[in-house]
Amino acid sequence: MKEALNTDSYLALWAAGQFHWYLWSNFTDPVPQTAEELSKHKSLWTNNAWQKAHCLYEWRLMARGNASCRQGKEVSTFYTHQTNLRDISQPMSILQSLFKPLVLRIPQEKDLQPLIDVLANPVNTKNDLSVASSTPQERESVCRQWLNINEPLNHLNFAVIHTANDQEEVLGIAGLGWIGPAKTENNKNSDGSTRAGAAGVMVNPAARRKGIGSEALKMVIDYGLNVLGLIEVRIGTPSSNTAMRRVMEVRFQMQPDDNEEKSDRFGNDLLWRINKERWLRYLEQE
């Protein structure tokens, strides 16, 4: 089994992700889960495409972790992605759930007002002090920032899109509001070679208790760890946020970690730190 993907493998990973989307979009069969399933379509592909198919399959195994492969365990694929973040002037990142009519994508200009409306709803922001008291101008400024990305990435936010009945409805916001250098064991910032992210999700009241928020957050965490190559995804929330606690403690069966800072400037006194090993354990027992 090969080692986990590093930064030198990003281009190959991007190509595999592109082909992954092609497979899902162009075949009526489920996304291939094994080499045998891939083989049955071999006659339909050129040699180049067949090589990409094997690249996809190997990427999928590596992304799920060496330990799972050694133990002979299989983790099901629950989403697909189409990614091209090399051109920051026209970034593309689209995540599609395989089990819900749900898409996450980098916001477009047409999404701006629905996203502003999400932040303007006090029911949505009562547990998020970073935006709870913001002005209309500040909310628009924040949402406009999400339309673009930077190099290196310092955030990657998504519009949460409901796709049932061929309609696109913005249900909320999800993503990595912060991406930056991971801290070392001495609690100091690293040299930038290892990076971490802070994830979150916010959906409108009408979309709650339907698994939309948890599915969106699940895709964001997996994408951050296994596609963007973050070594850790962090989730912080105040103790009063029962909805997020239900997702983390019940849906994902993860208890919060010890939080040395007790509470940050946004009132988040609970913190989850999720690395690949911890995430893989969850996926295996799901």
C-alpha positions as CSV (number, residue, x, y, z in Angstrom):
1,M,0.0,0.0,0.0
2,K,1.3,3.4,-0.9
3,E,1.8,6.2,1.5
4,A,-0.9,8.9,1.9
5,L,-0.9,11.6,-0.7
6,N,1.4,14.5,-0.2
7,T,1.5,18.0,-1.8
8,D,3.5,16.6,-4.8
9,S,0.5,14.4,-5.6
10,Y,-2.0,17.3,-5.8
11,L,-2.1,17.4,-9.6
12,A,-2.7,13.7,-9.8
13,L,-5.3,13.9,-7.1
14,W,-7.1,16.7,-9.1
15,A,-7.1,14.5,-12.2
16,A,-8.5,11.6,-10.3
17,G,-11.2,13.9,-8.8
18,Q,-12.1,15.1,-12.3
19,F,-12.4,11.5,-13.5
20,H,-14.4,10.5,-10.4
21,W,-17.0,13.1,-11.3
22,Y,-17.0,11.8,-15.0
23,L,-17.6,8.3,-13.8
24,W,-20.5,9.3,-11.6
25,S,-22.1,11.6,-14.2
26,N,-21.9,9.2,-17.2
27,F,-22.7,5.7,-15.8
28,T,-26.0,4.6,-14.4
29,D,-24.2,2.1,-12.1
30,P,-23.1,3.2,-8.6
31,V,-19.6,4.8,-8.3
32,P,-17.1,1.9,-8.6
33,Q,-16.1,0.6,-5.1
34,T,-13.7,-2.2,-6.1
35,A,-11.2,-3.0,-8.8
36,E,-13.5,-5.6,-10.1
37,E,-16.3,-3.1,-10.6
38,L,-13.9,-0.8,-12.5
39,S,-12.9,-3.7,-14.7
40,K,-16.4,-4.3,-16.2
41,H,-16.2,-0.9,-17.9
42,K,-12.7,-1.4,-19.3
43,S,-13.9,-2.0,-22.9
44,L,-15.6,1.4,-23.0
45,W,-12.4,3.4,-22.1
46,T,-9.3,4.3,-23.9
47,N,-6.0,3.3,-22.4
48,N,-5.5,6.7,-21.0
49,A,-8.9,6.6,-19.3
50,W,-8.2,3.2,-18.0
51,Q,-5.1,4.5,-16.4
52,K,-7.1,7.3,-14.8
53,A,-9.6,4.7,-13.5
54,H,-6.8,2.9,-11.7
55,C,-5.5,6.2,-10.4
56,L,-9.0,6.9,-9.0
57,Y,-9.3,3.6,-7.4
58,E,-5.8,3.9,-5.8
59,W,-6.6,7.4,-4.7
60,R,-9.8,6.2,-3.0
61,L,-7.9,3.5,-1.1
62,M,-5.2,6.0,0.0
63,A,-7.8,8.6,1.0
64,R,-9.5,6.2,3.3
65,G,-6.3,5.4,5.1
66,N,-3.7,2.6,5.1
67,A,-5.0,1.1,8.3
68,S,-8.4,0.3,6.8
69,C,-6.7,-1.4,3.8
70,R,-4.5,-3.5,6.0
71,Q,-7.4,-4.7,8.0
72,G,-9.4,-5.5,5.0
73,K,-12.2,-3.1,5.8
74,E,-14.2,-1.2,3.2
75,V,-15.5,2.3,3.6
76,S,-18.3,3.3,1.3
77,T,-18.1,6.4,-0.9
78,F,-20.8,8.9,0.1
79,Y,-20.1,11.8,-2.2
80,T,-18.3,12.8,-5.4
81,H,-16.3,16.0,-6.1
82,Q,-15.2,18.0,-9.1
83,T,-12.2,20.2,-8.2
84,N,-9.9,22.6,-9.9
85,L,-8.4,25.2,-7.5
86,R,-5.2,25.8,-9.5
87,D,-6.8,28.8,-11.3
88,I,-7.9,31.1,-8.5
89,S,-9.6,33.4,-10.9
90,Q,-12.0,30.7,-11.9
91,P,-12.0,28.2,-9.0
92,M,-14.2,25.1,-9.2
93,S,-15.1,22.9,-6.2
94,I,-18.4,21.0,-6.4
95,L,-19.3,18.3,-3.9
96,Q,-22.3,16.1,-4.6
97,S,-23.9,13.8,-2.1
98,L,-24.7,10.3,-3.3
99,F,-27.5,9.9,-0.7
100,K,-29.3,13.2,-0.6
101,P,-30.3,15.8,-3.3
102,L,-27.5,18.0,-2.0
103,V,-24.7,19.9,-3.7
104,L,-22.0,22.1,-2.1
105,R,-20.2,24.5,-4.4
106,I,-18.2,27.7,-4.3
107,P,-20.9,30.5,-4.2
108,Q,-21.7,32.3,-7.4
109,E,-23.0,35.9,-7.9
110,K,-26.5,34.6,-8.1
111,D,-26.2,33.0,-4.6
112,L,-25.2,36.3,-3.0
113,Q,-28.6,37.4,-1.8
114,P,-29.7,34.0,-0.5
115,L,-26.5,33.7,1.5
116,I,-26.9,37.2,2.9
117,D,-30.5,36.2,3.9
118,V,-29.0,33.1,5.7
119,L,-26.8,35.3,7.8
120,A,-29.5,37.9,8.4
121,N,-31.8,35.3,10.1
122,P,-31.2,35.6,13.9
123,V,-32.3,32.0,14.3
124,N,-29.3,30.9,12.2
125,T,-26.8,33.1,13.9
126,K,-27.7,33.1,17.6
127,N,-24.9,30.7,18.3
128,D,-22.4,32.3,16.0
129,L,-21.0,35.4,17.6
130,S,-18.8,36.1,14.6
131,V,-21.8,37.2,12.6
132,A,-24.7,37.6,15.1
133,S,-24.2,41.3,15.6
134,S,-23.0,42.2,12.1
135,T,-24.5,45.0,10.1
136,P,-26.1,44.4,6.6
137,Q,-23.0,45.9,5.0
138,E,-20.7,43.6,7.0
139,R,-22.9,40.5,6.0
140,E,-22.7,41.4,2.4
141,S,-18.9,41.9,2.6
142,V,-18.5,38.5,4.2
143,C,-20.6,36.7,1.6
144,R,-18.7,38.5,-1.2
145,Q,-15.4,37.2,0.1
146,W,-16.8,33.6,-0.3
147,L,-17.1,34.1,-4.1
148,N,-13.3,34.0,-4.4
149,I,-10.4,32.1,-3.1
150,N,-6.8,33.0,-2.3
151,E,-3.4,31.3,-2.9
152,P,-2.6,29.7,-0.6
153,L,-6.1,28.8,0.5
154,N,-7.1,30.6,3.7
155,H,-10.8,29.7,3.4
156,L,-13.1,27.6,1.2
157,N,-16.8,28.2,1.8
158,F,-19.7,26.6,0.0
159,A,-23.3,27.4,-0.8
160,V,-25.5,24.4,0.4
161,I,-27.8,23.7,-2.5
162,H,-30.9,21.5,-2.5
163,T,-31.3,19.9,-6.0
164,A,-34.6,18.1,-5.7
165,N,-37.1,18.4,-8.6
166,D,-34.4,19.9,-10.8
167,Q,-34.6,23.1,-8.7
168,E,-31.6,24.8,-7.0
169,E,-32.4,26.3,-3.7
170,V,-29.8,27.7,-1.3
171,L,-30.4,26.1,2.1
172,G,-27.4,27.5,3.9
173,I,-23.7,27.8,4.2
174,A,-21.0,25.2,4.9
175,G,-17.2,25.0,4.5
176,L,-13.9,25.8,6.0
177,G,-14.0,29.4,7.2
178,W,-10.3,29.3,8.1
179,I,-7.4,27.4,6.6
180,G,-3.9,28.0,7.8
181,P,-0.7,26.6,9.3
182,A,-1.3,23.8,11.8
183,K,0.2,24.3,15.3
184,T,3.0,22.1,16.5
185,E,3.1,20.2,19.8
186,N,4.5,23.3,21.4
187,N,1.4,25.2,20.4
188,K,3.4,27.3,17.9
189,N,2.5,27.8,14.2
190,S,4.3,25.5,11.8
191,D,6.4,26.5,8.8
192,G,3.3,26.2,6.7
193,S,4.0,22.8,5.3
194,T,1.2,21.3,7.3
195,R,-2.2,23.0,7.3
196,A,-5.4,22.7,9.3
197,G,-8.9,24.1,8.8
198,A,-12.0,25.2,10.9
199,A,-15.2,23.8,9.6
200,G,-18.8,24.8,10.1
201,V,-22.3,24.6,8.7
202,M,-25.4,26.8,9.0
203,V,-28.8,25.9,7.4
204,N,-32.1,27.6,7.4
205,P,-34.8,26.4,9.9
206,A,-36.9,24.8,7.2
207,A,-34.0,22.5,6.2
208,R,-33.2,21.3,9.7
209,R,-33.8,17.8,11.2
210,K,-33.6,16.3,7.7
211,G,-29.9,15.4,7.7
212,I,-29.0,18.2,5.5
213,G,-26.6,20.0,7.9
214,S,-24.9,16.8,9.1
215,E,-24.4,15.5,5.5
216,A,-23.0,18.9,4.4
217,L,-20.6,18.9,7.4
218,K,-19.6,15.3,6.7
219,M,-18.6,16.1,3.1
220,V,-16.7,19.2,4.2
221,I,-14.7,17.3,6.8
222,D,-13.8,14.5,4.4
223,Y,-13.0,16.9,1.6
224,G,-10.7,18.9,3.8
225,L,-8.8,15.9,5.1
226,N,-8.7,13.7,2.0
227,V,-8.7,16.2,-0.9
228,L,-7.2,19.4,0.4
229,G,-4.7,17.4,2.4
230,L,-5.3,19.2,5.8
231,I,-3.9,17.3,8.7
232,E,-6.7,18.4,11.0
233,V,-10.2,19.8,10.7
234,R,-11.5,21.7,13.8
235,I,-15.0,22.4,14.8
236,G,-15.8,24.9,17.6
237,T,-19.1,25.8,19.1
238,P,-20.6,27.2,22.3
239,S,-22.2,24.7,24.7
240,S,-25.6,26.2,24.1
241,N,-25.5,25.1,20.4
242,T,-27.5,22.0,20.8
243,A,-27.9,21.4,17.1
244,M,-24.2,21.2,16.5
245,R,-23.7,19.1,19.6
246,R,-26.3,16.7,18.3
247,V,-24.5,16.4,15.0
248,M,-21.0,15.9,16.6
249,E,-21.9,13.9,19.7
250,V,-24.8,11.8,18.4
251,R,-24.5,11.7,14.6
252,F,-20.7,11.5,14.4
253,Q,-20.3,9.9,17.9
254,M,-17.4,12.2,18.8
255,Q,-17.0,13.8,22.2
256,P,-15.3,17.2,22.4
257,D,-11.6,17.4,23.1
258,D,-10.0,19.1,26.0
259,N,-10.0,22.8,25.2
260,E,-7.0,24.6,26.8
261,E,-8.3,28.0,25.8
262,K,-11.7,27.3,27.5
263,S,-13.5,29.7,25.2
264,D,-12.4,31.7,22.2
265,R,-13.5,35.3,21.3
266,F,-16.6,33.9,19.6
267,G,-17.7,32.1,22.8
268,N,-16.8,28.6,21.4
269,D,-16.0,26.6,24.6
270,L,-16.3,23.2,22.9
271,L,-13.8,22.0,20.3
272,W,-13.4,18.9,18.2
273,R,-10.1,18.2,16.5
274,I,-10.5,15.6,13.7
275,N,-7.5,14.1,11.9
276,K,-7.6,11.3,9.3
277,E,-7.3,8.5,11.8
278,R,-10.2,9.8,13.9
279,W,-12.3,10.4,10.8
280,L,-11.6,6.9,9.4
281,R,-12.7,5.3,12.7
282,Y,-16.0,7.1,12.4
283,L,-16.5,6.1,8.7
284,E,-15.7,2.5,9.5
285,Q,-18.3,2.2,12.2
286,E,-21.0,4.3,10.5
